[in-house]
């Protein structure tokens, strides 16, 4: 169920990347999703929405989240 939520969750236009990553982390923590799987979900759900600069920002945000 948690992996399905992570797969279906998309970043909204109103949501910052930091908020998006934190929201995805919250969902992942509900099912004890491993960090590597969470990162894969985040990257996959952003897909073509992001660019190289945004990908670097997301990587930076993820690195700063404890217990991601």
C-alpha positions in Angstrom: 0.0 0.0 0.0 2.8 2.5 0.9 4.7 1.7 -2.3 1.5 2.3 -4.3 1.0 5.7 -2.5 4.6 6.6 -3.3 4.2 5.6 -6.9 1.0 7.5 -7.4 2.1 10.7 -5.5 3.0 13.6 -7.8 4.5 17.0 -6.9 2.0 19.7 -7.2 2.7 23.2 -8.6 2.1 24.8 -5.3 4.4 22.4 -3.5 8.1 23.2 -3.1 10.6 20.4 -3.8 11.5 20.4 -0.1 7.8 20.0 0.9 7.4 17.2 -1.7 10.5 15.3 -0.5 9.3 15.7 3.2 5.8 14.5 2.3 7.2 11.5 0.4 9.4 10.7 3.4 6.4 10.8 5.7 4.6 8.4 3.5 7.7 6.1 3.2 8.1 6.1 7.0 4.6 4.7 7.5 5.7 1.5 5.8 9.4 1.5 6.8 10.5 2.0 3.2 14.2 1.8 2.8 16.1 5.0 1.9 17.2 3.7 -1.5 13.6 2.7 -2.5 12.3 6.1 -1.3 14.8 7.9 -3.4 13.9 5.8 -6.4 10.2 6.6 -5.9 10.9 10.4 -5.6 13.0 10.4 -8.7 10.6 8.3 -10.7 7.5 10.3 -9.7 9.2 13.6 -10.6 10.1 12.2 -14.0 10.0 14.8 -16.7 8.8 17.5 -14.4 12.3 18.4 -13.2 15.6 19.4 -14.8 19.2 19.0 -13.9 19.2 21.9 -11.4 16.1 20.6 -9.8 17.5 17.1 -9.6 20.6 18.5 -7.8 18.4 20.4 -5.4 16.4 17.2 -4.6 19.6 15.3 -4.0 20.7 18.0 -1.5 17.3 18.0 0.2 17.3 14.2 0.6 20.8 14.2 2.0 19.6 16.6 4.8 16.7 14.5 5.9 17.3 12.3 9.0 16.1 8.8 8.7 15.0 9.2 5.1 
